[in-house]
């Protein structure tokens, strides 16, 4: 029967070999609270002590069509960082400490070397975020994916103190917007990126200072270690992770409906990769702002009296302010 299943395209032994290869990677992310190890039917984690009223916060995401570039370029060791980042950045904006992470890896035919590289990136992302790689699932589904292709999904769970959860109603007109730089494209807009850069030599620099293939696969920055201390010290009133929809689509998510923002477009330097996309793709500034992060991966709403403390503890910069009029103005 095992041979019959293998003949149908599913190699159980390859999956078992992969599990053995990733056990040390998962072990390298172990943190207090983990119960047991990789290989069970469910991952076990004890809710940490020290919270008066703990609230569990969860997030799930993928990497989108950035995966296709990683697969085309044969570089699989950083895409897992993207996967973790897209999940933990979404939960840290409410002050949640990421506790553990689960991944789902699906492919038509399992390439254990490529899969192990992907998981090595996931483990690195978990180390950066301070969470445990608690478990995951590898699915081999013949006929579902083109040869050499795979898909990823991630799931993060964290914990926050209920009394410290940000409330949009606490954000007020006159609060200052502080931007934290991105690592570049992060993991959004890649359907457009792929359309624009098709035909370009990925090994050439194209004015970027590094090979294009390296730049487009730069992993998403993880902001957990930047934000958690600020939330714990009460220095952040709201935070927005800049993903799909860019600044106009994400900054309002941390505000009450009655308020808006004015963003000073001169307050930061837009990285060269975005200018390359703008020029080669015939895009205008509105296209860039509504599709990409344009060099700003996280935006914080900060009381005027706390701005200096936030700037001293991060690589952030003042980029605007909260206004009494709804809407996002970038000028």
N, C-alpha and C positions, 0 to 999 in steps of 0.2 A: 504493500500500500504506500509506503514511504516513497518508493521509486515511482509509483503512479502519480503521486502528488508532485514530485520533482519533474516528471515528464510533462505535467500540466503547467509548469513554470514557477512553482513555489519550492524554494530550497530551505527547508526547516533547519538543516544543519548550518547553513550560512547565517541564518538568524541567530542561532545559538552562539556561533563564533563571534558575531557582532556584540551580543550581550556580554560575553567575557571580555571583549576589548574595551567596552565602555564602563565596566565596573570601576576600574581605577579612576577614570575621569569623574564619575559621579562621587566617588569617595573623596576626591580632592575638593569638593564643594560642601562637604558635610559641615553642619553647624549645630549648635544646641537646639534641641527639639526634634531632631530626626530620630525615628524609632525604626530599627531594621535597616535593610539595604535593598539594592536593586534586585529584581527577579520575582517579587511577590505579585499578587493580583492587584494590590493597592498600596500606595505609599502612605506611611504613617508619620504624623507630625503632631507633637504636643503643643498646644497653644502656650506661648511663653508667659512667664510670670512678669510682674512689674507693671501691668496695666490695670487701672481701676475699673474701666469699662471697655474692654477690648472689642473692636469691630473688625470683622474679617472683610477684606477688600480683594476682589478678584478681577482679573483682566485676561483677555485672550486676543491673539492677533496672529498674523502671518507675516511673510516678507514680500508677497506680491511678485511681480514679474522681474524683480531684481534677481530672483532665483534663476531665470533664464540666462542672464548674463554670467552668473557664477558657473552655471553648467556649460555654457558656450566657451568660457575661458578656462575651464578645468580647475577653478580655484574654489575649494569647498570649505576652507578652514576658518573663514570669517563670517559666513552667512548665518551661522548659529548665534554669533554675538548680536547680529541684527534681530534675530528672532526673540532673544531674551529682552533686548532693549525696548522693542516695540511694546512688550507686555509690561515690564516693570516701570517704564517711564509713564505709562498710563495710570498706574496705581500710586506712584509716589507723589503725583500732583495733589492728592488729598492727604499727604503726610503719612502714607502707609509704608511700613518697613516690609520689604519683600521677604517672605519666609521660605517659600519653596516654589519650584518650577517643574512643569511637566511638558514633554514634547511629543509630537506626533509626526513620524516620518513615513511617508507613503511613496512607493515606487512600483514600477512594473516588474523590474528584475533587480534584486538586491546586489549592489556593488558594495561589498563590505568595507573596502578601502575608502571610497567616497563617503559612505555613511559614517564611518569612524571619524573622518575629518570634520564632517558637519557637527557631530556630537562633541568633538574637541572644542569647537567654537562655542557651542551651547554651554559647556562647562566653564569656559573662560568668561562668558557673559555672566554666568551665575556667580563666579568669584568676584567679578567687578561689582555686582549688585549686592553681594553678601547673602545670597539665598542658596538653598540646597537644590541640586538636581535630584528630585525625589523619585522620579520614574518617568516612564514614557511608553510609547507604542511604536513598533515598526511593522508596517503593513506592506506585504509584497502582493501586488495585484496585477497579474499578467493581462495585458490588453488595455489596461486603464491609462497607462502613460506611455509616451514615446520612448524608445530606447535611450538610456542615459539620463532620463528626466526623473525628478522626484519633487514632492511637495512637502511643505512644512507647516505646522501649526504649533503654537505655544500657549501655555496656560500658567499664569502666575497668581499666587495667593499671598497676601500680606496682612498685616494687622496695624490698626491705628487706634489711638486713644479717642474715644467718642467726643470728649470735651474739646479736643484740638482739631476736629475736622473743620476744614474751611467752609465758610458759609458765604455765598455770593452777596448776601445782603450786608455783610460787613465791609465790603469794598465800597469806597466812597469817591466821589469826584475830587480830584486833586491828588489821589494816590499816584505814586510813580510806577511806571513800567520799567522793569529791569530785564534785559535780555541776556540769556546765556548762549554763547556761540554753539553752532552745530559742528559736526565733523565733515560737513559737506551735504550730499544729497540725502543721507540717512536712508529711508526705505519707502519713499513716496514718489510718485510721478514717473515711475520707470517705464510705463508703457509709452509715454512721451519721450523719455530719455532714449529708449531703444530706437524709436522712430527717427530721432534727430541724429544719433551717432552712427546709424547703420552705414557701413561702407568706410568708416574711419578706421585707420590702423590702431588697434588697441595698444600696441607697443610704442607708438609715437606719443610725444608730449603735447602737441597741439597748443603750445603756449601755456600749459598748466604747470610746468616745472617737474612733472612726474608722468609716467606713462598713463594714458587715458584709462586703460584697463584697471590699473590700480586705483585711480581716483574714483571711478564709478562703483568700485567694490569696497571703498572705505566703509568700515562698519559704523553703525549708528552709535552715537555717544550715549552712554548710560549716566543718568543724572542723579542716581540714588544718593551717592555719598555727598553730593553738593547740596541737595535739598533737605534731607532728613534733619541735619543739625539746625537748619533755619526754621523748620516747622517746630521742632522741639523747643526752640528758644522764642517762639512766637513772633518771628520776624517776617513771615510771609502771610498775606491775607488771601491770596489766591494764586494759582499757577495753571498754566496752559501748555500742554505738550504740542508742539507745532508739527502736525503730520499732514495727512491729506486735507486739502482746503487751505493750507498755508496760514498766514497770519490772519487774514479776514475771516476764515472759517473756524479758527480755534480760539483766538483770544476772547471773543464774546462768551465762550462757554464758562469762563470763570467770573462773569459779571452778572449783576441783576439786569433784567430786561430794560430797565429805565436808563442805564448808563451806556457809554461808549468809550472809545479811546482815540487819542491822536498819537500817531506814531511818526517820529522824525526819521525819514528815510536816509538822512545824512549821518545818523548816529553810529552806523556800523558799515564796514566794508563788505560788499557782496563778493563772495569767493569766485575765483576765475571760472570754475566749472559752470556756474549759473550764467555767466556772461557768454561762455562758449555756446550754451544751449540757446540763449537769447539771440545771438548773432546767426548761428547756423539754422535755427528753427524758425526764424522770422517772428519771434515772440516779442510782445511788448511787456512793460513792467507789470501790468495787470495780470497777464498770463503767468509770469514768474511768481507773483505774490499769491495767486490763487491755486497754484499747483505745487510749489516747492516751499521749503523753509527759508530759502534765500540767505542762509548763514546763521539763522536764529533757531535753535532747537527747543528752547524753553523760554517762556515769558512769565515773569512774576509780578504780582501787584503788591506793592510795598508802601507802608505809611511813610510820609516824607521824613519823619524823624528817624526811621530805621534804615534809610537808603545807604548811608555811609557804612553802617555795620555789614549790610549785605554785600556791598561792593568790596569791602575789605576781606571778606571770607570766600569770595568766588571770583571767577574771571568775567563777571557780568559787567554790563554797561547800561547807563540810562538811555532809554529809547523812546520815551514818551510819557503820557499821563492819561489817567482816567478822566473822562469828561462827563458833563451833565447831559449831553445830547447823545442819544443812542446812535450806534453805527461805528464803523471803523474808517478812520481817515488816515491815509498814509501820504505824507507830503514832505 
